[in-house]
Amino acid sequence: MRSLLCVWGFVIMSLSGFSQFNYAVSNIPKSLLSRAGAVVVNSNESIEVKALDEVIYKGKKVISILNAASGGYGHIYMYYDKTRQIKSVKGIIYNEMGLPVSKFNDKDFRDQSAVSDFSLYEDNRVKYFHPAITSYPYTIEYEYEIKEKQSFYFPDWTPADDTNVAILSSSLNVVCPASFNLRFKEINYRGKAEISKTAETSIYKWSVSNLPAIKNEPYSPDRLQYLTIVKLAPQNFAYRNIKGSFTSWKDYGKWINDNLLIGRQELPESTKNQVAELVKDINAPKEKARKVYEYMQNKTRYISVQIGIGGWQPYPAAEVDRLGYGDCKGLVNYTKALLQAAGVESYYSVVKAGRFKQDILSDFTSLQGNHIILCLPFKNDTTWLECTSKYMPFGFLGDFTDGRQVLACTPEGGKLMRTPNLSAEDSKQIRNASFKIEGDGSIRGNMLTRFEGAQYNNHDVLLNEPYNEQIKKLPELYPLPNLEIESLEFKKDKGLKPATTETLKLFSGGYCSFNDGKIHIPLNLINKYPIPKEVTNRVNPFHIARGFIDEDTITYEIPEGYKLNTPADKKAFEKGFGSYLCDISISGNKIIYKRKLQLNEGTYKPEEYQEFVAFCELVADTDNARLILSK
C-alpha cells in the first residue's frame, strides 16, 4: 500500500498548483492552428481507485479558445449527486498575450438542477461556469477534484471530443490496487497503453501530443470512426453498495435485472384491477400488450433525464403510477410492470439512441447506451416499444432507436438483440398534388402527402398544435410564395404500417413568373434536396445515416389559350448511394411531373463524396428547371 501512496503522491504533485508557463496564443505551433477553433494546450487527468466505492478524479486543463464560434469549449460543467461530490475547482483566465486577467473558484459557478422544470431526481445537480469573455482568443486554465462513491462507470477519455479541436498535450493516468482489474478498449489510439505493475499497484497511462484538429467534413460517420477514444470499465464494480461484474453481457444483464429492477414493478391493487379490466376479453398476448401500452401512453408523460445523470436505477413503478410522469427508465419499468400484471413478458433493454445507428459494443462489456426501450419477446414476432412518447404507434420505434444492437435484460441474463431496421424502402414520403395555374401565375389546388417509416415523424411540428398554429407553421415546411392554406387535415395512422397523412388545400400567389408574355412554371418548389458543401482532399469516408425515398407527382392544369413550348422529357441517373428520376409528360391541357429521389444508407469511400456532390448538383439543376408556356 505504501507503494501505491508514493505513486499517487507523484501524480498529485504533477497536478497541483497553477503553472507558470507562458500561455500566449502565439506560442502554439502554427501547425495546430489550422482548422482549429480551440487548442488543448495541456490536459492531465487522473483516476485513483481506492476501493470499489471510492474513486478520486483529478484534472488540470489548459485550453485556448481561438474565436467566438468556439466559445463553448471554454465552458465548464460539473455534475454531482449523492454518489458524486465536487471537492474543489478553481482556475485562471489569460488574454491573448498569456497574461492573467481573472481568477475563479467554486463560488463563481452557478448551481442548478441537472434537469429542467421538475424531476423525480431532485438530488442531481450541475455546477457550470461560462467565462464573461468578449475578446478572442483567450486561454482558460482550471483544475478540479471529484470524489465518486461508485466504480460502476468510468467516463471515456477523449482528448478531443470534437472535430475542430487540436491537441498540444493530453494524458490520462489510472492508478489502482493490483487486485483491481481494469478493462479498456482503445479506439483510433496510436500506440498502446503504458502499463506498470508492482505487487500492490497497477498504473495505466495514455497520452497524445501534437494532434492537429480533424477536418470538419459534412456527411461524416459516427465519431467512433475517427476520434481518439479510450473506454474504461472495471471487471468488478460497486454501485450504491450493490456489487456486480462486467465479466460478460449475460452476467451484466442479469445484474441489472436482479439488482436494479427486481422489486420495482410493484403496483397498487387499484392499478392491477384496471389492467385486468382492460384485457379481460382479450386472449392474444400481443393485443393485450397493445391495450396496456395505449393505457400507459394516456396516463403518463415523459421528462428528460438522461441515463448518465438521472441515475441508473428506475424509480419504482408505483411512484410513476402515482405521479404520472417519468424518464425513459421509469416509463419502461412502469410499462413492464403493467404488462406483467396482464401476464405478458417483457425485457428492459438498453440502447444507444440517436441520429446515427450505434450498436452496443459486443466486445466490451460495460455501461453503454443512453436510452431504455422495452422488448416483448413474442414467439416469431419480437416487438419493441418506445415508452417515452404519448403518440408513437404500438410496435414502432422510429429512427431514434431502429436498426441497432441493444442489451435486453432478462431473468436468465443479458442478451444482445437487434431492433428492426427502417430501410429506404420502408421510409417513403409520397406526395400527390393537383394545381390549376391561373392567368396571373398563381396556383390553387390540393396536395396529399403520406409519410412512412423513418419519415413518419417528418411534420410532427404540427402534431397536437391548435389548427391556427398548424397553419402558421406550414410556410416553414413549404416555402411557396405568398402561401395561403385554405384547409388542412393532419392524421396519424397507427396500424400495422404506421403512416402520417397530410391533406392540404392551398393557394400560392406568384408561383409562376412572366417573361415576354410567357409563363414560366417552376417544376419543384415543394421538395428540394440541399447541395452538400464541397470538400477538397477529403479524409473521412462519407456516410449517409438514413436512407429514404421521396416520390412526388404534381399535375399542373395550364390556363386556357396557352401551350407548352417544350416536349415531354425524362431524365434518370443512378449511383451506388442513390438514384433520381424526373419524368414530364403531357395529357391534354395538363402537365404531369413525376420525381423520385432515393438515397441509400451506408458508408462510402472518401473519393466518392465528390461524386455525391455532383449527383446532388444534378438533382438540384433538374429540380430548378422551368417549363415555359406561350399563347
C-alpha positions as CSV (number, residue, x, y, z in Angstrom):
1,M,0.0,0.0,0.0
2,R,2.9,2.3,0.7
3,S,4.0,1.9,-3.0
4,L,0.5,3.0,-4.1
5,L,0.6,6.1,-1.9
6,C,4.0,7.1,-3.2
7,V,3.0,6.7,-6.8
8,W,-0.2,8.6,-6.2
9,G,1.7,11.3,-4.4
10,F,3.8,11.8,-7.6
11,V,0.6,12.1,-9.7
12,I,-0.8,14.7,-7.3
13,M,2.4,16.8,-7.4
14,S,2.2,16.8,-11.2
15,L,-1.3,18.3,-11.0
16,S,-1.1,20.7,-8.0
17,G,-0.6,24.4,-8.4
18,F,-1.0,26.5,-11.4
19,S,1.7,26.5,-14.0
20,Q,3.9,29.5,-14.7
21,F,4.1,28.7,-18.4
22,N,3.5,31.5,-20.8
23,Y,0.1,30.8,-22.3
24,A,0.4,33.4,-25.1
25,V,-1.5,32.0,-28.1
26,S,1.4,32.9,-30.3
27,N,3.3,30.1,-28.6
28,I,1.0,27.5,-30.0
29,P,2.7,25.8,-33.0
30,K,1.2,27.1,-36.2
31,S,0.6,23.5,-37.4
32,L,-2.0,23.1,-34.7
33,L,-3.9,26.3,-35.6
34,S,-5.1,25.1,-39.0
35,R,-8.8,24.3,-38.9
36,A,-8.9,24.6,-35.1
37,G,-11.4,26.6,-33.1
38,A,-9.8,25.6,-29.8
39,V,-6.4,24.0,-28.8
40,V,-5.9,21.8,-25.7
41,V,-2.6,23.2,-24.6
42,N,-2.3,20.8,-21.8
43,S,-4.6,18.3,-20.1
44,N,-3.6,15.9,-17.4
45,E,-6.4,13.8,-16.0
46,S,-6.0,11.2,-13.3
47,I,-8.2,8.5,-11.8
48,E,-7.3,6.9,-8.4
49,V,-9.3,3.8,-7.5
50,K,-9.0,3.5,-3.7
51,A,-11.9,0.9,-3.3
52,L,-14.9,-0.2,-5.3
53,D,-16.9,2.5,-3.6
54,E,-14.2,5.2,-3.6
55,V,-12.8,6.7,-6.8
56,I,-11.0,10.1,-7.0
57,Y,-10.8,12.1,-10.2
58,K,-8.3,14.9,-10.5
59,G,-7.5,17.0,-13.5
60,K,-5.8,20.1,-14.8
61,K,-6.7,21.5,-18.2
62,V,-5.4,24.5,-20.2
63,I,-7.5,25.3,-23.3
64,S,-7.0,28.2,-25.7
65,I,-10.3,29.4,-27.3
66,L,-9.5,30.9,-30.7
67,N,-12.7,32.5,-31.8
68,A,-16.3,33.3,-30.6
69,A,-17.8,30.4,-32.6
70,S,-15.8,28.0,-30.4
71,G,-16.7,29.8,-27.2
72,G,-18.4,26.7,-25.8
73,Y,-15.1,25.0,-25.3
74,G,-14.3,27.4,-22.5
75,H,-17.5,26.4,-20.6
76,I,-17.1,24.1,-17.6
77,Y,-19.9,21.7,-16.5
78,M,-19.6,19.6,-13.4
79,Y,-22.4,17.2,-12.4
80,Y,-22.9,15.9,-8.9
81,D,-25.4,13.8,-6.9
82,K,-25.5,11.6,-3.8
83,T,-22.7,9.4,-5.2
84,R,-20.6,12.2,-6.7
85,Q,-19.0,15.1,-4.8
86,I,-17.2,18.1,-6.2
87,K,-14.3,18.6,-3.8
88,S,-12.7,21.6,-5.4
89,V,-12.5,23.6,-8.7
90,K,-10.5,26.8,-9.5
91,G,-9.0,28.4,-12.4
92,I,-7.4,31.4,-14.2
93,I,-8.3,33.2,-17.5
94,Y,-5.5,34.6,-19.6
95,N,-5.7,37.0,-22.5
96,E,-4.2,36.5,-26.0
97,M,-0.8,37.5,-24.7
98,G,-0.9,34.9,-21.9
99,L,-1.4,37.5,-19.1
100,P,-3.8,36.6,-16.3
101,V,-7.0,38.7,-16.4
102,S,-9.2,37.0,-13.8
103,K,-9.4,34.1,-11.4
104,F,-12.4,31.9,-10.5
105,N,-13.3,29.2,-8.0
106,D,-16.3,27.2,-7.0
107,K,-18.1,30.3,-5.7
108,D,-18.2,31.6,-9.2
109,F,-20.0,28.6,-10.5
110,R,-23.8,28.6,-11.0
111,D,-25.6,25.7,-9.4
112,Q,-28.9,24.4,-10.7
113,S,-30.9,21.2,-11.1
114,A,-29.4,18.9,-13.8
115,V,-32.9,18.6,-15.3
116,S,-35.4,21.1,-16.5
117,D,-38.6,22.2,-14.6
118,F,-39.2,19.2,-12.4
119,S,-37.8,15.7,-11.9
120,L,-38.0,12.5,-9.9
121,Y,-34.3,13.0,-9.3
122,E,-34.1,16.2,-7.3
123,D,-30.6,15.4,-5.9
124,N,-29.0,15.5,-9.4
125,R,-27.5,18.9,-10.0
126,V,-24.9,20.7,-12.2
127,K,-22.4,23.4,-11.5
128,Y,-21.4,25.4,-14.5
129,F,-19.1,28.3,-15.4
130,H,-19.2,30.4,-18.5
131,P,-16.4,32.9,-18.8
132,A,-17.5,36.5,-19.3
133,I,-15.2,36.9,-22.3
134,T,-15.8,39.2,-25.3
135,S,-12.3,39.3,-26.7
136,Y,-10.8,36.4,-28.5
137,P,-8.5,34.4,-28.4
138,Y,-8.1,33.7,-24.7
139,T,-6.9,30.8,-22.6
140,I,-8.6,29.1,-19.6
141,E,-6.7,27.1,-17.1
142,Y,-8.5,25.1,-14.4
143,E,-8.1,22.2,-12.1
144,Y,-10.6,20.1,-10.2
145,E,-11.0,17.2,-7.8
146,I,-14.1,14.9,-7.7
147,K,-14.9,12.0,-5.4
148,E,-17.2,9.2,-6.5
149,K,-18.7,6.6,-4.2
150,Q,-19.0,4.1,-7.1
151,S,-16.9,2.3,-9.6
152,F,-19.7,1.3,-11.9
153,Y,-18.9,3.9,-14.5
154,F,-15.7,5.5,-15.7
155,P,-16.1,8.2,-18.4
156,D,-14.4,7.7,-21.8
157,W,-11.1,9.5,-22.3
158,T,-11.5,11.7,-25.4
159,P,-8.5,14.1,-25.8
160,A,-10.5,16.0,-28.4
161,D,-14.3,15.5,-28.3
162,D,-15.0,17.4,-31.5
163,T,-13.6,17.9,-35.0
164,N,-12.2,21.4,-34.7
165,V,-10.1,20.9,-31.5
166,A,-6.3,20.5,-31.7
167,I,-4.2,18.8,-29.0
168,L,-0.8,20.0,-27.9
169,S,-0.6,17.6,-25.0
170,S,-3.1,15.4,-23.2
171,S,-2.8,12.4,-20.9
172,L,-4.8,10.1,-18.7
173,N,-3.3,8.2,-15.7
174,V,-5.2,5.5,-13.8
175,V,-3.8,4.3,-10.5
176,C,-5.4,1.3,-8.8
177,P,-4.7,-1.6,-6.5
178,A,-3.1,-4.6,-8.2
179,S,-6.2,-6.6,-7.3
180,F,-8.4,-4.2,-9.3
181,N,-8.8,-5.5,-12.8
182,L,-9.2,-2.5,-15.2
183,R,-10.5,-3.3,-18.6
184,F,-10.1,-0.9,-21.5
185,K,-10.8,-0.5,-25.3
186,E,-8.6,1.7,-27.4
187,I,-10.3,3.3,-30.4
188,N,-8.2,5.2,-33.0
189,Y,-5.4,5.4,-30.4
190,R,-1.9,5.3,-31.9
191,G,0.1,3.0,-29.8
192,K,-0.7,1.0,-26.7
193,A,-1.3,1.9,-23.0
194,E,1.8,2.2,-20.8
195,I,1.2,-0.3,-18.0
196,S,3.4,-0.7,-15.0
197,K,2.6,-3.0,-12.1
198,T,4.0,-3.8,-8.6
199,A,2.8,-6.2,-6.0
200,E,0.4,-3.6,-4.7
201,T,-0.2,-1.2,-7.6
202,S,-1.2,-1.0,-11.2
203,I,-0.7,2.1,-13.3
204,Y,-2.1,2.8,-16.8
205,K,-1.2,5.8,-18.9
206,W,-2.4,7.0,-22.3
207,S,-1.1,10.2,-23.9
208,V,-1.2,12.1,-27.2
209,S,0.6,15.2,-28.4
210,N,0.7,17.5,-31.4
211,L,-2.5,16.3,-32.9
212,P,-4.0,18.7,-35.5
213,A,-7.7,19.4,-35.5
214,I,-9.6,16.9,-37.5
215,K,-11.3,18.4,-40.5
216,N,-15.0,19.1,-40.1
217,E,-16.4,17.3,-43.1
218,P,-20.1,17.0,-43.9
219,Y,-21.7,13.6,-44.1
220,S,-19.0,12.1,-41.7
221,P,-19.7,8.8,-40.0
222,D,-20.1,8.5,-36.2
223,R,-17.2,9.9,-34.2
224,L,-16.1,6.4,-33.0
225,Q,-14.8,6.0,-36.6
226,Y,-12.3,8.9,-36.4
227,L,-11.8,10.4,-32.9
228,T,-9.3,9.1,-30.4
229,I,-11.2,7.4,-27.5
230,V,-10.3,5.1,-24.7
231,K,-13.1,3.3,-23.0
232,L,-12.7,2.1,-19.4
233,A,-14.5,-0.4,-17.3
234,P,-13.8,-2.4,-14.2
235,Q,-14.0,-6.2,-14.1
236,N,-15.8,-5.9,-10.7
237,F,-17.7,-2.8,-9.5
238,A,-20.0,-1.4,-6.8
239,Y,-22.9,1.0,-7.2
240,R,-24.7,2.2,-4.1
241,N,-23.4,-0.8,-2.1
242,I,-24.5,-3.2,-4.8
243,K,-21.6,-5.2,-6.2
244,G,-21.5,-6.6,-9.8
245,S,-19.3,-7.7,-12.6
246,F,-18.7,-6.9,-16.3
247,T,-17.4,-10.4,-16.9
248,S,-19.9,-10.9,-19.8
249,W,-23.1,-9.3,-21.2
250,K,-25.0,-12.2,-19.8
251,D,-23.7,-11.5,-16.3
252,Y,-24.2,-7.8,-16.5
253,G,-27.7,-8.1,-17.9
254,K,-28.6,-10.4,-15.1
255,W,-27.1,-8.0,-12.6
256,I,-29.4,-5.2,-13.9
257,N,-32.4,-7.5,-13.7
258,D,-31.7,-8.8,-10.3
259,N,-30.4,-5.6,-8.6
260,L,-31.8,-2.6,-10.4
261,L,-35.2,-3.9,-11.5
262,I,-36.3,-6.6,-9.0
263,G,-38.9,-5.3,-6.6
264,R,-39.5,-2.1,-8.6
265,Q,-42.5,-3.4,-10.5
266,E,-45.0,-3.4,-7.6
267,L,-48.2,-1.7,-8.5
268,P,-51.2,-0.6,-6.4
269,E,-54.1,-3.1,-6.4
270,S,-56.3,-0.5,-8.0
271,T,-54.0,-0.2,-11.0
272,K,-53.7,-4.0,-11.3
273,N,-57.5,-4.1,-11.3
274,Q,-57.7,-1.5,-14.1
275,V,-55.2,-3.6,-16.2
276,A,-57.3,-6.8,-15.6
277,E,-60.4,-5.0,-16.7
278,L,-58.6,-3.7,-19.8
279,V,-57.6,-7.1,-21.1
280,K,-60.3,-9.3,-19.7
281,D,-61.9,-10.1,-23.1
282,I,-58.5,-10.3,-25.0
283,N,-56.8,-13.7,-25.5
284,A,-53.9,-12.8,-27.8
285,P,-50.8,-11.6,-25.8
286,K,-49.9,-9.1,-28.4
287,E,-53.3,-7.5,-28.4
288,K,-53.1,-7.4,-24.6
289,A,-49.8,-5.6,-24.8
290,R,-51.2,-3.1,-27.3
291,K,-54.1,-2.2,-24.9
292,V,-51.7,-1.9,-22.0
293,Y,-49.3,0.3,-24.0
294,E,-52.0,2.7,-25.0
295,Y,-53.2,2.8,-21.4
296,M,-49.6,3.8,-20.3
297,Q,-49.4,6.5,-23.1
298,N,-52.7,8.1,-22.0
299,K,-51.7,8.0,-18.3
300,T,-48.1,9.3,-18.3
301,R,-45.8,11.9,-19.8
302,Y,-42.1,11.9,-20.3
303,I,-39.5,14.1,-18.5
304,S,-36.0,14.4,-19.9
305,V,-33.5,12.8,-17.5
306,Q,-30.6,11.1,-19.3
307,I,-29.3,7.7,-18.2
308,G,-26.0,9.2,-17.1
309,I,-27.4,12.0,-15.0
310,G,-30.6,10.7,-13.6
311,G,-29.0,7.6,-12.1
312,W,-29.1,4.1,-13.5
313,Q,-31.9,2.6,-11.5
314,P,-35.5,3.3,-12.5
315,Y,-37.9,4.8,-10.0
316,P,-40.5,2.3,-8.6
317,A,-43.5,1.6,-10.9
318,A,-45.8,2.6,-8.1
319,E,-44.2,6.1,-7.9
320,V,-44.6,6.6,-11.7
321,D,-48.2,5.4,-11.4
322,R,-48.9,7.9,-8.7
323,L,-47.1,10.9,-10.3
324,G,-48.0,10.2,-14.0
325,Y,-44.5,11.0,-15.3
326,G,-41.1,9.5,-15.6
327,D,-37.9,9.3,-17.6
328,C,-37.1,6.5,-20.1
329,K,-36.0,4.2,-17.3
330,G,-39.1,4.9,-15.2
331,L,-41.6,4.6,-18.0
332,V,-40.1,1.4,-19.4
333,N,-40.1,-0.1,-15.9
334,Y,-43.7,1.0,-15.4
335,T,-44.8,-0.4,-18.7
336,K,-43.0,-3.7,-17.8
337,A,-45.0,-3.8,-14.5
338,L,-48.3,-3.1,-16.3
339,L,-47.6,-5.9,-18.8
340,Q,-46.6,-8.2,-16.0
341,A,-50.0,-7.6,-14.4
342,A,-51.5,-8.5,-17.8
343,G,-49.5,-11.7,-18.0
344,V,-47.2,-10.5,-20.8
345,E,-43.4,-11.0,-20.5
346,S,-41.1,-8.1,-21.4
347,Y,-37.4,-7.2,-21.3
348,Y,-35.9,-3.9,-20.0
349,S,-33.5,-3.0,-22.9
350,V,-30.5,-0.6,-23.1
351,V,-29.9,1.1,-26.4
352,K,-27.6,3.8,-27.9
353,A,-30.3,6.2,-29.3
354,G,-29.7,9.0,-31.7
355,R,-29.3,10.1,-35.3
356,F,-26.5,7.5,-36.0
357,K,-27.3,3.8,-35.7
358,Q,-24.8,2.8,-32.9
359,D,-24.5,-0.7,-31.7
360,I,-23.8,-1.7,-28.1
361,L,-20.2,-2.8,-28.4
362,S,-20.4,-6.6,-28.2
363,D,-16.6,-7.0,-27.5
364,F,-16.5,-4.6,-24.5
365,T,-19.0,-5.3,-21.7
366,S,-19.5,-2.0,-19.8
367,L,-22.1,0.6,-19.0
368,Q,-23.2,1.7,-22.5
369,G,-26.3,3.3,-24.0
370,N,-28.2,6.5,-23.3
371,H,-31.8,5.3,-23.5
372,I,-34.1,2.5,-22.5
373,I,-36.7,0.7,-24.6
374,L,-38.9,-2.4,-24.0
375,C,-38.7,-5.7,-25.8
376,L,-41.7,-8.1,-26.0
377,P,-40.3,-11.5,-27.0
378,F,-43.4,-12.9,-28.7
379,K,-42.7,-16.2,-30.5
380,N,-41.6,-15.4,-34.0
381,D,-42.8,-11.8,-33.6
382,T,-40.4,-9.9,-31.3
383,T,-42.0,-6.5,-30.7
384,W,-40.3,-3.3,-29.4
385,L,-41.9,-0.4,-27.6
386,E,-40.8,3.3,-27.2
387,C,-42.3,4.2,-23.9
388,T,-41.4,7.9,-23.8
389,S,-43.8,9.0,-26.5
390,K,-47.6,9.5,-26.0
391,Y,-48.1,9.2,-29.7
392,M,-45.8,6.5,-31.0
393,P,-47.7,3.6,-32.6
394,F,-47.5,0.2,-30.8
395,G,-44.6,-1.8,-32.0
396,F,-42.9,1.1,-33.9
397,L,-39.6,2.6,-32.8
398,G,-38.9,5.2,-35.4
399,D,-35.5,6.5,-36.5
400,F,-34.3,7.2,-32.9
401,T,-33.6,3.5,-32.0
402,D,-34.1,1.4,-35.1
403,G,-31.6,-0.9,-36.7
404,R,-29.0,-1.3,-33.9
405,Q,-27.8,-3.8,-31.4
406,V,-29.2,-3.5,-27.9
407,L,-28.8,-5.2,-24.5
408,A,-32.0,-6.9,-23.3
409,C,-32.0,-7.7,-19.6
410,T,-33.8,-11.0,-18.9
411,P,-34.1,-13.1,-15.7
412,E,-31.6,-15.5,-17.3
413,G,-29.1,-12.8,-18.1
414,G,-28.3,-10.2,-20.7
415,K,-28.9,-10.8,-24.4
416,L,-27.6,-8.8,-27.3
417,M,-30.5,-8.3,-29.7
418,R,-31.2,-6.1,-32.8
419,T,-34.0,-3.7,-33.3
420,P,-35.9,-3.7,-36.6
421,N,-34.3,-1.6,-39.3
422,L,-36.2,1.0,-41.3
423,S,-34.7,0.8,-44.8
424,A,-35.1,3.3,-47.6
425,E,-38.0,1.2,-49.0
426,D,-39.7,1.4,-45.6
427,S,-39.1,5.2,-45.3
428,K,-41.1,6.8,-48.0
429,Q,-42.6,10.3,-48.5
430,I,-45.2,10.0,-51.2
431,R,-46.8,13.2,-52.4
432,N,-49.6,13.7,-55.0
433,A,-50.7,17.3,-55.9
434,S,-53.0,18.8,-58.4
435,F,-52.7,22.5,-59.2
436,K,-54.5,24.8,-61.6
437,I,-52.4,27.7,-63.0
438,E,-54.3,30.9,-63.2
439,G,-53.7,33.6,-65.8
440,D,-51.8,35.7,-63.3
441,G,-49.3,33.0,-62.5
442,S,-50.9,31.9,-59.2
443,I,-51.8,28.3,-58.5
444,R,-54.6,26.8,-56.5
445,G,-55.1,23.1,-55.7
446,N,-54.8,20.1,-53.4
447,M,-51.9,18.2,-52.0
448,L,-51.8,14.9,-50.2
449,T,-48.6,13.7,-48.6
450,R,-48.0,10.3,-46.9
451,F,-45.0,9.8,-44.5
452,E,-43.9,6.3,-43.7
453,G,-41.1,4.6,-41.7
454,A,-38.2,6.9,-40.8
455,Q,-40.2,9.8,-42.3
456,Y,-43.3,9.0,-40.2
457,N,-42.5,12.0,-37.9
458,N,-41.4,14.4,-40.6
459,H,-44.0,17.0,-39.9
460,D,-44.6,16.3,-36.2
461,V,-44.1,20.0,-35.5
462,L,-47.8,20.2,-36.4
463,L,-48.8,17.4,-34.0
464,N,-51.3,18.4,-31.3
465,E,-51.0,22.0,-32.2
466,P,-54.2,24.1,-32.4
467,Y,-55.4,24.4,-36.0
468,N,-54.4,28.1,-36.2
469,E,-50.8,27.3,-35.0
470,Q,-50.6,24.5,-37.6
471,I,-51.5,26.9,-40.4
472,K,-48.8,29.4,-39.1
473,K,-46.1,26.7,-39.2
474,L,-46.9,25.3,-42.7
475,P,-45.0,28.1,-44.6
476,E,-41.8,27.0,-42.8
477,L,-42.4,23.5,-44.2
478,Y,-43.4,24.6,-47.7
479,P,-41.6,27.8,-48.7
480,L,-44.0,28.7,-51.5
481,P,-44.5,32.4,-52.5
482,N,-47.5,34.1,-50.8
483,L,-48.7,30.8,-49.5
484,E,-52.3,30.7,-48.1
485,I,-53.7,27.5,-46.6
486,E,-57.4,27.1,-47.2
487,S,-57.7,23.8,-45.4
488,L,-55.5,21.3,-43.6
489,E,-56.1,17.8,-42.2
490,F,-53.2,16.1,-40.4
491,K,-53.7,12.4,-39.3
492,K,-51.7,9.6,-37.7
493,D,-52.4,6.0,-38.8
494,K,-51.1,3.7,-36.0
495,G,-51.8,0.5,-37.8
496,L,-49.5,-2.4,-38.8
497,K,-47.7,0.0,-41.2
498,P,-47.7,3.4,-39.4
499,A,-48.1,6.4,-41.6
500,T,-48.9,10.1,-41.3
501,T,-51.1,11.7,-43.9
502,E,-51.3,15.5,-44.5
503,T,-54.1,16.9,-46.8
504,L,-53.8,20.5,-47.9
505,K,-55.9,22.8,-50.0
506,L,-53.7,25.8,-50.8
507,F,-53.1,28.9,-52.9
508,S,-49.8,30.4,-53.9
509,G,-49.7,33.8,-55.4
510,G,-46.9,34.5,-57.9
511,Y,-45.9,30.8,-58.0
512,C,-45.2,31.3,-61.8
513,S,-43.3,34.2,-63.3
514,F,-43.9,36.1,-66.6
515,N,-41.3,37.0,-69.2
516,D,-42.0,38.4,-72.6
517,G,-45.6,37.3,-72.4
518,K,-44.7,33.7,-71.5
519,I,-45.4,31.9,-68.2
520,H,-42.5,30.2,-66.5
521,I,-43.6,27.2,-64.3
522,P,-41.1,26.1,-61.7
523,L,-41.2,22.3,-61.6
524,N,-40.4,21.8,-58.0
525,L,-40.6,24.4,-55.3
526,I,-42.0,22.0,-52.8
527,N,-39.4,19.3,-52.2
528,K,-35.7,20.2,-52.8
529,Y,-32.7,18.3,-51.6
530,P,-29.8,20.6,-50.4
531,I,-26.5,20.6,-52.2
532,P,-23.8,19.4,-49.7
533,K,-20.7,21.5,-49.2
534,E,-17.7,20.6,-51.4
535,V,-14.7,19.3,-49.6
536,T,-11.2,19.0,-51.2
537,N,-8.8,16.3,-50.1
538,R,-11.5,14.6,-48.0
539,V,-10.1,12.3,-45.3
540,N,-13.2,10.7,-43.7
541,P,-15.4,8.2,-45.5
542,F,-18.8,9.9,-46.3
543,H,-21.8,8.4,-44.6
544,I,-25.5,8.6,-45.4
545,A,-27.0,8.0,-41.9
546,R,-30.5,7.4,-43.2
547,G,-31.9,6.0,-46.4
548,F,-35.2,7.3,-47.8
549,I,-37.4,7.5,-50.9
550,D,-39.3,10.7,-51.9
551,E,-41.9,10.3,-54.6
552,D,-43.7,13.4,-55.9
553,T,-46.4,13.5,-58.6
554,I,-47.6,17.0,-59.4
555,T,-50.3,17.7,-62.1
556,Y,-50.4,21.3,-63.5
557,E,-53.5,22.4,-65.4
558,I,-52.4,25.2,-67.7
559,P,-54.6,28.2,-68.4
560,E,-56.8,28.3,-71.5
561,G,-55.1,29.7,-74.5
562,Y,-51.6,28.6,-73.6
563,K,-49.5,25.8,-74.8
564,L,-46.3,24.1,-73.6
565,N,-43.2,25.1,-75.6
566,T,-41.1,22.1,-74.7
567,P,-41.8,18.4,-75.4
568,A,-42.2,15.7,-72.8
569,D,-38.9,14.8,-71.2
570,K,-37.4,12.1,-68.9
571,K,-34.2,12.1,-67.0
572,A,-32.7,9.4,-64.8
573,F,-29.3,8.8,-63.2
574,E,-28.1,6.4,-60.6
575,K,-25.1,5.8,-58.3
576,G,-24.4,3.3,-55.6
577,F,-25.5,5.8,-53.0
578,G,-28.8,6.8,-54.7
579,S,-30.9,7.4,-57.8
580,Y,-33.0,10.1,-59.3
581,L,-35.9,10.2,-61.8
582,C,-37.6,13.1,-63.4
583,D,-40.4,12.4,-65.8
584,I,-42.5,15.1,-67.5
585,S,-45.5,14.1,-69.6
586,I,-48.4,15.9,-71.3
587,S,-52.1,14.9,-71.3
588,G,-54.4,17.4,-73.0
589,N,-54.1,20.7,-71.1
590,K,-52.3,19.0,-68.2
591,I,-48.6,18.7,-67.4
592,I,-47.7,15.7,-65.2
593,Y,-44.4,16.0,-63.3
594,K,-43.1,12.9,-61.6
595,R,-40.0,13.0,-59.4
596,K,-38.3,10.2,-57.4
597,L,-35.2,10.6,-55.2
598,Q,-33.7,7.7,-53.4
599,L,-30.7,7.8,-51.1
600,N,-29.2,4.6,-49.7
601,E,-27.9,4.3,-46.2
602,G,-24.3,3.3,-46.0
603,T,-20.6,4.3,-45.6
604,Y,-18.8,5.1,-48.8
605,K,-15.2,5.8,-49.8
606,P,-13.9,9.4,-49.3
607,E,-13.3,9.8,-53.0
608,E,-17.0,9.0,-53.7
609,Y,-18.0,12.2,-51.9
610,Q,-17.3,14.4,-54.9
611,E,-19.5,12.1,-57.0
612,F,-22.2,12.6,-54.3
613,V,-21.9,16.4,-54.5
614,A,-22.1,16.2,-58.3
615,F,-25.1,13.9,-58.0
616,C,-26.9,16.4,-55.7
617,E,-26.0,19.3,-58.0
618,L,-27.6,17.5,-60.9
619,V,-30.6,16.8,-58.8
620,A,-30.8,20.5,-57.9
621,D,-30.4,21.6,-61.5
622,T,-33.2,19.3,-62.6
623,D,-35.4,20.4,-59.7
624,N,-34.8,24.0,-60.6
625,A,-35.9,23.5,-64.2
626,R,-38.8,25.6,-65.5
627,L,-41.4,24.9,-68.2
628,I,-42.4,27.7,-70.5
629,L,-46.0,28.3,-71.6
630,S,-46.7,30.6,-74.5
631,K,-50.0,31.9,-76.0
